[in-house]
Amino acid sequence: MSGDPTAPRPDTPQAAEPEWWRRSAVYQVYPRSFADSDGDGVGDLAGLRAHLDHLSALSVGAVWLSPVFPSPMADFGYDVADFCAVDPLFGGLDELDALVADCHERGIRVVLDWVPNHSSDRHPWFLASRSSREDPKRDWYVWRDGAPGGGPPNDWRSEFAAVGPAWTFDEPTGQWYLHSYTPQQPDLNWENPEVEAAMHDTVRFWLRRGVDGLRIDALQRLAKDPLLRSNAGSGRRHDQDWETVHERLRGIRRVVDEFPDRMIVGEVYLLDLQRVLAYLAGGDQLHLAHNFVFVHLPWDAGAFRTAVEEFTARAEPEAWPAWFLGNHDHSRIATRYDGAEGDGGHGPARARAVALLLTALRGTPFLYQGDELGLPDASVPPDRVVDVDGRDPERAPIPWRPPSVAGPGAGFTTGQPWLPLVADAERLCVERQAADPDSTLSLVRRLGALRAGSPVLQSGSQRVLGAGPDVLAWVRGEGADRLVAAVNFAAVPRPLAADGLPAGELEVLLSTDPGRAGRPDDATPSGLVLRPDEGVLLRTRVP
């Protein structure tokens, strides 16, 4: 395919409209679990290409692929053995080129997961680095002598609790190397300008091939205390989010800006909003930052209201939110918000309410594959566990067809799925839900179409309302158009208070509760009582 970075992009924005990454919903594909085309039990790019109608029906503007690079799969693709190729397991580089072309024909952008903090221990760079202390690539990774009394150089720990220390001793050269994750993922040394330049070249490689953006993995890890001081006894962590991270990010952004109409979104796994916002500051770093403060919120209207208002209050005016509540590293929404022990059973309704919440908030919504089906976590028996950090349940394959028709692979594969599917695949599969107008899939499709066709939802202003106990409500505006969104976080009905609602008659445009009838008293806020865990969109036009 053409490598011309100036070639027209799908839906290239005109001067009067926001950039595509502000307008578009983004759908995350975990390729191993999306669709398997060859029966080996592992999803691949050909399987994704065969199901692009599913993405189009959701009206998403971009697809983000978790890593598809060559990898020994110690961390299922996040241990990269070649930053400029595609693993044959997924179909190879030609298949990715074909996917990009197919997506662009549909007006869907393609975002790749870029992993700059570390490589695989099988990467040629690391093989050279560990071969000798004198090798030219020795300083491409972080090597140190042990502590004076023996043991690792400092007290840094792996992100994965099961791994323990973030250091592994390498017998042949008698030093320790740093790995923020598994020992098979040695950290690259971004203090070395040669490493930075080499990684910049990998960015150019993909953008020249027509990729529209990058999701930057573990961005906060790109800068560590170069003195490698221990975390204990310090007021801050020394193994991530060091001051130099922002200049390194600006260097990445300068490379991205060599190509028109591209985007970078960062995984900034910091549970401090002010520190996250620093990665958006100045307009020369990230376009979007994933907000993990938001992901960790309890099911509580006040907590969500505070999170939304804090972003608006603290962020620079041009900073654009990226909202998500599910991804490949976190328990699924329908399971996480199912309710306290003895008070479960709320998960399906709350997953539907979340779909409306993400669609209607000012910002870019990110949807993790399977959340459009309201999938819960899968049950993974001990003999099927493969992930070091317990993330298998949320990575279970997508059920496309009823197992009673398609066999135990549920349309995902004709072979043995690499992970078990959800228990209720018969009812939750795409085929069954697509035929049911009251299903979660049908709801998410309606929400996607509304957002894709609504300037109000894409770029309208936002004002959070005082909406009564347990209710989060807000107004979106664009010109004379107004939409009101409200979510009842309570397990009992709650009235939608009228405080701050715009003037004019309101009607229920959409409800997440399939049992809501179009009753006359739904036409005014004083008559609207939100059902348990219900979300609604109300429409009004100012006279």
C-alpha positions in Angstrom: 0.0 0.0 0.0 1.0 3.6 -0.4 3.5 4.9 2.1 2.8 8.6 1.3 2.2 10.3 4.6 0.4 13.1 2.7 -2.2 10.8 1.1 -5.8 11.6 2.0 -7.1 10.1 5.2 -10.6 8.7 5.6 -13.0 11.5 6.6 -10.2 14.0 6.7 -11.5 16.9 8.9 -12.4 20.2 7.3 -11.3 23.4 9.0 -14.6 23.9 10.7 -14.9 20.6 12.4 -13.0 18.9 15.2 -10.2 16.4 14.6 -11.3 12.8 14.0 -10.0 11.7 17.3 -12.3 14.1 19.1 -15.3 13.1 17.0 -14.9 9.4 16.8 -15.6 6.6 19.2 -12.6 4.1 19.5 -13.1 0.4 19.6 -10.3 -1.8 21.2 -9.6 -5.1 19.6 -7.6 -7.7 21.6 -6.6 -9.7 18.4 -6.1 -13.0 20.1 -9.7 -13.1 21.2 -11.6 -11.3 18.5 -12.0 -13.8 15.6 -10.0 -16.8 14.4 -9.9 -17.4 10.7 -7.7 -20.5 10.5 -9.0 -22.8 13.3 -5.8 -22.6 15.5 -7.8 -21.3 18.4 -6.2 -17.8 18.4 -7.7 -14.7 16.8 -6.0 -13.1 13.8 -6.1 -10.2 11.5 -8.0 -12.1 8.8 -10.7 -12.9 11.4 -10.9 -9.2 12.2 -11.2 -8.2 8.5 -14.1 -10.7 8.2 -16.0 -9.0 10.9 -15.5 -5.3 10.0 -19.3 -5.1 9.5 -19.6 -5.4 13.2 -17.4 -2.3 13.8 -19.3 -0.4 11.1 -22.6 -1.3 12.8 -21.3 0.2 16.0 -20.5 3.4 14.2 -17.0 3.6 15.6 -14.5 5.9 13.9 -11.3 4.0 14.9 -10.1 0.6 15.9 -7.2 0.2 18.3 -5.3 -3.1 18.1 -3.5 -4.6 21.1 0.0 -5.6 20.0 0.3 -7.7 16.8 4.1 -7.6 16.6 6.3 -10.7 16.6 6.5 -12.0 20.2 7.3 -15.1 22.2 4.0 -14.2 24.0 5.4 -14.2 27.6 3.0 -11.2 28.0 0.8 -11.9 25.0 2.3 -9.4 22.6 3.6 -6.8 25.0 7.0 -8.5 24.9 8.0 -7.4 21.4 10.7 -9.2 19.4 10.5 -6.9 16.3 8.9 -3.5 16.4 8.6 -3.3 12.6 6.8 -6.5 11.7 3.6 -8.5 12.4 3.6 -11.9 14.0 2.7 -14.8 11.6 0.3 -15.9 14.2 -1.8 -12.8 13.3 -1.1 -13.0 9.6 2.0 -11.0 8.8 2.6 -7.5 7.5 0.6 -7.9 4.3 -2.4 -8.9 6.3 -2.1 -5.7 8.4 -1.7 -3.6 5.3 -4.9 -5.2 3.9 -6.7 -4.5 7.2 -5.7 -0.8 7.2 -6.9 -0.5 3.6 -10.2 -2.2 4.4 -10.8 0.0 7.4 -10.0 3.1 5.5 -12.5 2.2 2.8 -15.1 2.1 5.6 -14.0 5.4 7.2 -12.4 3.6 10.2 -9.0 4.7 11.4 -6.4 2.2 12.7 -4.5 2.7 15.9 -1.6 0.4 16.9 -0.5 -0.4 20.4 3.2 0.8 20.6 5.3 -0.6 23.4 8.3 1.8 23.9 9.3 1.0 27.5 10.6 -2.5 26.9 11.2 -5.3 24.4 11.2 -9.0 24.5 14.3 -10.7 25.8 14.4 -12.4 22.4 14.7 -9.0 20.6 18.1 -8.8 18.7 18.9 -5.7 20.6 18.7 -7.4 23.9 20.5 -10.5 22.7 23.3 -8.3 21.7 23.1 -6.3 24.9 23.4 -9.4 27.2 26.1 -11.0 25.1 28.9 -9.0 26.7 29.5 -5.9 28.9 31.5 -4.4 26.0 28.8 -4.9 23.3 27.7 -1.6 21.6 24.1 -2.3 22.6 24.9 -3.0 26.3 23.7 0.5 27.2 20.5 0.1 25.3 19.1 -1.6 28.4 19.4 -0.9 32.1 22.3 -3.0 33.6 23.7 -2.6 37.1 25.8 -4.3 39.6 24.0 -5.7 42.6 23.7 -4.0 46.0 26.9 -4.0 48.2 25.5 -6.6 50.4 24.2 -8.7 47.6 20.8 -8.9 45.8 19.2 -6.5 43.3 20.5 -2.9 42.8 17.5 -1.3 44.5 14.0 -2.0 45.9 12.0 -1.5 42.7 9.2 -4.1 42.1 7.7 -5.4 39.0 4.2 -4.1 38.1 3.1 -7.8 38.3 3.0 -8.8 42.0 3.7 -12.5 41.1 7.0 -11.5 39.6 8.4 -9.7 42.6 11.6 -7.6 42.2 12.0 -5.7 38.9 15.5 -7.1 38.5 16.9 -10.3 37.2 20.5 -11.5 37.6 22.2 -12.5 34.3 24.9 -15.0 35.1 27.0 -14.7 31.9 27.9 -11.1 32.5 27.4 -11.0 36.2 25.0 -8.0 36.3 21.3 -7.4 36.9 18.9 -6.0 34.3 15.7 -4.0 34.9 12.3 -5.2 33.9 9.2 -3.2 35.0 7.0 -6.2 34.1 8.2 -9.8 33.5 11.9 -10.9 33.2 11.1 -11.6 29.5 10.5 -7.8 29.1 13.7 -6.0 29.8 13.3 -2.2 30.0 14.9 -0.1 27.2 17.2 2.6 28.4 15.7 5.9 27.2 18.6 7.7 28.8 20.6 6.6 25.7 19.9 8.9 22.7 20.5 5.9 20.3 17.5 4.1 21.9 15.3 7.1 21.6 16.2 7.6 17.9 15.7 3.9 17.1 12.2 3.9 18.7 11.3 7.1 16.9 12.1 5.3 13.7 9.7 2.5 14.6 7.0 5.2 14.9 7.8 6.5 11.4 7.7 2.9 10.1 4.1 2.5 11.0 2.8 5.9 10.2 4.4 5.7 6.7 2.4 2.5 6.2 -0.8 4.4 6.8 -1.5 3.7 10.4 -3.5 6.6 11.9 -2.3 6.7 15.4 -0.6 4.9 18.3 -1.7 3.9 21.8 1.5 4.3 23.9 1.8 1.5 26.4 3.1 2.1 29.9 4.1 5.7 29.0 4.8 6.7 32.6 7.6 4.2 32.7 9.7 5.9 29.9 11.5 8.1 32.5 13.0 6.8 35.7 15.4 8.3 38.2 18.7 7.9 36.4 20.4 7.4 39.8 18.2 4.4 40.4 17.4 5.5 44.0 15.1 3.2 46.0 11.5 4.1 46.5 11.5 3.3 50.2 11.7 6.4 52.4 11.0 8.8 49.5 8.0 11.0 49.0 7.7 9.9 45.4 8.4 6.9 43.2 11.7 6.7 41.4 10.8 4.0 39.0 8.4 5.9 36.9 7.0 9.4 35.9 10.3 11.1 36.3 10.5 14.7 35.1 12.3 13.8 31.9 9.2 11.9 30.7 7.6 15.0 29.3 10.5 16.0 27.1 10.7 12.4 25.8 7.0 12.5 25.0 7.4 15.8 23.2 10.1 14.2 21.1 7.6 11.4 20.2 5.0 14.0 19.4 7.3 15.8 17.1 7.8 12.6 15.1 4.1 12.0 14.9 3.5 15.6 13.8 5.7 14.9 10.8 2.6 13.1 9.4 -0.7 14.8 8.9 -3.8 14.0 10.8 -2.4 11.4 13.2 -3.0 10.8 16.9 -1.3 9.4 20.0 -3.2 8.3 23.1 -1.3 7.3 26.2 -1.7 4.6 28.8 -0.7 6.8 31.8 -1.3 4.5 34.7 -1.1 7.0 37.5 -3.9 7.3 40.0 -3.4 11.0 40.4 -5.4 13.2 37.9 -3.1 16.1 38.1 -0.1 14.0 37.1 -2.1 12.5 34.3 -3.1 15.9 33.0 0.6 16.9 32.9 0.9 14.5 29.9 -1.7 16.6 28.0 -0.3 20.0 28.9 0.9 22.5 26.4 -0.6 20.9 23.3 2.7 19.3 22.3 2.4 16.0 24.2 -0.4 13.5 24.0 -3.6 14.1 22.2 -5.5 11.9 24.6 -4.6 10.2 27.9 -6.4 7.2 29.4 -7.6 8.2 32.8 -7.2 5.3 35.3 -8.6 7.3 38.1 -11.9 7.0 36.3 -11.6 3.3 35.8 -11.2 2.7 39.5 -14.3 4.6 40.5 -16.9 2.8 42.6 -20.5 2.6 41.3 -21.5 5.9 42.9 -23.0 9.0 41.3 -21.0 11.4 43.5 -17.7 9.7 42.7 -18.4 9.9 38.9 -19.5 13.5 39.2 -16.4 14.5 41.0 -14.2 12.8 38.4 -15.9 14.5 35.5 -15.9 17.9 37.1 -12.3 17.6 38.3 -11.1 16.9 34.7 -12.9 20.0 33.5 -11.7 22.2 36.4 -8.0 21.1 36.3 -7.3 20.5 32.7 -6.1 23.1 30.2 -9.0 24.4 28.1 -7.9 22.5 25.0 -7.2 19.2 26.8 -9.7 16.6 25.6 -10.9 13.7 27.8 -10.7 10.1 26.9 -13.3 8.1 28.8 -13.1 4.3 29.3 -14.2 1.8 31.9 -13.0 -1.4 30.4 -9.9 -2.8 28.7 -7.9 -6.0 28.4 -6.3 -5.4 31.9 -9.4 -4.9 34.0 -12.3 -7.1 35.1 -15.2 -6.5 32.7 -17.8 -3.8 33.5 -20.7 -6.2 33.9 -18.7 -8.2 36.5 -16.9 -5.3 38.3 -20.2 -3.3 38.8 -22.4 -6.3 39.5 -23.0 -5.2 43.1 -21.7 -6.0 46.6 -21.8 -9.5 48.0 -25.4 -10.4 48.6 -26.5 -7.5 46.4 -25.4 -8.8 43.0 -27.3 -9.1 39.7 -26.9 -5.4 38.7 -24.1 -6.0 36.2 -26.1 -6.3 33.0 -28.1 -3.1 33.7 -25.1 -1.2 34.8 -23.1 -2.2 31.8 -25.9 -0.7 29.6 -25.8 2.5 31.7 -22.1 2.7 31.2 -22.5 2.5 27.5 -24.7 5.6 27.6 -22.4 7.3 30.1 -19.3 6.9 27.8 -21.3 7.9 24.7 -22.8 11.1 26.2 -19.9 12.6 28.1 -17.9 15.3 26.4 -14.7 13.5 25.2 -13.7 10.5 23.2 -15.3 7.2 24.3 -13.2 4.0 24.2 -15.1 0.7 24.0 -13.4 -2.7 24.8 -14.4 -5.6 22.6 -17.2 -7.5 24.1 -18.5 -4.7 26.3 -21.0 -4.0 23.5 -22.4 -7.4 24.3 -22.4 -6.8 28.1 -20.1 -9.7 28.5 -19.1 -10.6 32.1 -15.7 -12.1 33.0 -15.3 -15.7 31.9 -14.6 -18.5 34.4 -11.1 -19.8 33.8 -10.2 -23.1 35.6 -6.7 -23.4 37.1 -5.5 -25.7 34.3 -6.4 -23.0 31.6 -4.8 -20.0 33.3 -2.1 -18.5 31.1 -1.6 -14.9 32.3 0.9 -14.0 35.1 -1.3 -11.2 36.4 -4.8 -12.9 36.5 -6.2 -11.0 33.5 -7.5 -14.1 31.6 -11.3 -13.6 32.5 -11.6 -10.3 30.7 -9.7 -11.6 27.7 -12.0 -14.5 26.8 -12.9 -14.8 23.1 -15.9 -13.1 21.6 -18.9 -15.5 21.0 -20.2 -14.8 17.5 -22.7 -17.5 17.1 -24.7 -19.8 19.5 -22.6 -22.8 20.6 -25.7 -25.0 19.9 -25.3 -24.1 16.2 -21.6 -23.3 15.7 -20.1 -25.8 18.2 -18.0 -25.0 21.4 -16.0 -22.4 19.6 -19.2 -20.2 19.3 -18.2 -18.9 15.9 -14.9 -17.5 17.3 -13.0 -20.6 16.1 -13.5 -24.1 14.7 -10.7 -25.3 17.0 -10.0 -25.2 20.7 -10.2 -21.5 21.9 -7.0 -20.4 23.6 -9.2 -19.3 26.6 -12.6 -20.5 27.7 -15.6 -18.5 26.5 -18.1 -16.9 28.8 -20.6 -19.4 30.3 -23.7 -17.8 28.7 -22.3 -17.6 25.1 -25.6 -19.1 23.8 -27.6 -16.0 24.9 -24.8 -13.3 24.8 -23.4 -14.1 21.3 -23.4 -11.5 18.6 -25.9 -13.4 16.4 -28.5 -13.7 19.1 -28.1 -10.1 20.3 -28.2 -8.7 16.8 -31.7 -10.2 16.3 -33.0 -8.8 19.6 -33.9 -5.1 19.5 -33.8 -5.0 23.4 -30.3 -6.5 23.6 -27.2 -4.7 24.9 -25.7 -4.9 21.4 -28.7 -3.2 19.8 -28.6 -0.5 22.5 -24.8 0.2 21.8 -25.5 0.3 18.1 -28.2 2.9 18.6 -25.9 4.9 20.9 -23.1 4.7 18.4 -25.3 5.9 15.5 -26.6 8.8 17.7 -23.1 10.0 18.5 -21.8 9.6 15.0 -24.6 11.7 13.7 -24.8 14.3 16.5 -22.6 17.4 16.6 -24.0 17.9 20.1 -22.5 14.6 21.4 -19.3 15.0 19.4 -18.3 18.5 20.4 -21.1 20.2 22.3 -20.4 22.0 25.6 -21.1 20.2 28.9 -22.6 21.3 32.1 -23.1 18.9 35.1 -26.5 19.3 36.9 -27.6 19.0 40.4 -29.8 16.1 39.8 -30.8 14.7 43.2 -29.4 11.7 45.2 -27.7 8.9 43.3 -28.3 10.6 39.9 -25.6 12.0 37.6 -27.0 14.3 35.0 -25.5 16.7 32.5 -26.5 18.9 29.6 -24.7 18.8 26.2 -25.2 21.8 24.0 -24.4 22.9 20.4 -26.0 26.0 19.2 -29.8 25.8 19.9 -29.6 22.0 20.3 -29.6 20.5 23.8 -29.4 17.0 25.1 -29.7 15.9 28.7 -28.1 12.7 29.9 -28.9 11.1 33.2 -27.8 7.9 35.0 -29.4 6.5 38.1 -26.7 4.8 40.2 -29.2 3.6 42.8 -30.7 0.1 42.9 -34.1 1.7 43.4 -36.0 4.3 41.4 -35.0 7.9 41.7 -36.7 11.0 40.3 -34.8 13.2 38.0 -34.7 16.6 39.8 -35.5 19.6 37.6 -32.7 21.8 39.0 -30.8 23.3 36.1 -32.5 21.5 33.3 -32.9 23.6 30.1 -36.1 25.3 29.3 -38.4 23.6 26.8 -40.2 20.3 26.6 -38.0 17.2 27.1 -38.7 13.8 25.6 -37.0 10.5 26.2 -34.8 9.9 23.1 -33.2 6.7 24.4 -33.3 4.6 27.6 -31.0 1.8 28.7 -33.9 0.1 30.3 -35.7 -2.0 27.6 -38.8 -2.1 29.8 -39.4 1.7 29.6 -42.6 2.4 27.7 -43.3 5.7 26.0 -45.7 6.9 28.7 -47.0 10.5 28.4 -45.5 11.4 31.8 -42.0 10.8 30.3 -42.3 14.0 28.3 -41.5 16.4 31.2 -38.7 16.2 33.8 -41.2 16.5 36.7 -42.8 13.2 35.6 -39.6 11.3 34.9 -38.6 8.7 37.4 -35.4 6.9 36.6 -35.5 3.2 37.1 -32.8 1.3 39.0 -29.4 1.5 37.1 -31.1 3.3 34.2 -29.6 5.8 31.9 -31.5 8.1 29.6 -30.9 10.6 26.9 -33.5 13.5 26.8 -33.9 15.8 23.8 -34.9 19.4 23.9 -34.8 22.3 21.5 -34.6 25.8 23.0 -37.4 28.0 21.5 
